[in-house]
């Protein structure tokens, strides 16, 4: 009997897993989109530096003395002695904070992007050059060195008290602006095992990921430790382990319906709902309250021969207007489109809708978890 090619068999098994667990292609997601490998993570870097070459838009040194101190220290290290008490007006220099993320498995010599942000009162970093800045990690060790010309995606102009500005001018980026100098040791799991961490803890998704891996690689290959962490048996060799992870992370599964959630942003009035949100029949009454304050100047003019002075005062009127709130009957809604139609029938503004949704949740009519960001 002719034996099957192991590579072809693995491909067929992977296809069987995808078809069995993903009845709808639109709902299928890869494991690499749902989970990450424990220990494989970026590390944040930060540094303090100077940006030079600005066209008069740098820090005002009278209000940011640390900029002058930094320039004096830099010149001293370069052999330039600045006499004590020298008044330095540095309009073309700005003190900045440089931040970046060091990706996992980065090696010395690799280039990474950096973000440069002003910490003084510089008007713009456009056209500036970042001087050599060491980037440190949480352990205060230097992991990269940054330097280069700053790219600011904005523009601005001002004259005679008028000002026009497009985008943000006090933050810029340097693509490939830092060179990695030190490697961070990254452990790809414990000996013989790799642990996957789901982006969102969910028992259903964890169970389906375990079933998919075991169906492809054999029983007891994967086991769920809890609703987030999945332990997977992996080969010992580095090359075999990389090939194994490339196979595992491309398995597609149907993670199932997520929990009903309503996201509220009070600062912008944004409201976002997902598909499982449901609404029970209820009645809602909401009225708008507005306060109007009008101020008129009142001039007291004395007679021509009285010898008094003209006095200007102000007279204010305060008026409170309250629109009557009608009681609206909201029908029960089991789908997201019906929920949207029911809430639109109230005719409330986005800011009013924030209060209405919280009241609906408190009354038990809204079946969803409220999250305020």
Secondary structure as UniProt FT lines:
FT   HELIX           6..21
FT   TURN            25..27
FT   STRAND          28..30
FT   HELIX           31..34
FT   STRAND          35..37
FT   TURN            38..39
FT   STRAND          43..52
FT   TURN            61..63
FT   HELIX           65..77
FT   TURN            78..79
FT   TURN            84..85
FT   TURN            91..92
FT   STRAND          94..102
FT   TURN            104..105
FT   TURN            108..109
FT   STRAND          111..118
FT   TURN            126..127
FT   STRAND          129..136
FT   TURN            138..139
FT   STRAND          142..149
FT   STRAND          155..159
FT   TURN            160..161
FT   STRAND          162..166
FT   STRAND          171..180
FT   TURN            191..192
FT   STRAND          193..198
FT   HELIX           203..217
FT   TURN            219..220
FT   STRAND          222..224
FT   STRAND          229..233
FT   HELIX           238..248
FT   TURN            249..250
FT   STRAND          252..254
FT   STRAND          261..265
FT   TURN            266..269
FT   STRAND          270..273
FT   TURN            275..276
FT   STRAND          278..279
FT   STRAND          282..285
FT   STRAND          289..300
FT   TURN            304..306
FT   STRAND          311..322
FT   STRAND          327..330
FT   HELIX           336..344
FT   TURN            345..347
FT   HELIX           350..363
FT   STRAND          366..367
FT   STRAND          369..372
//
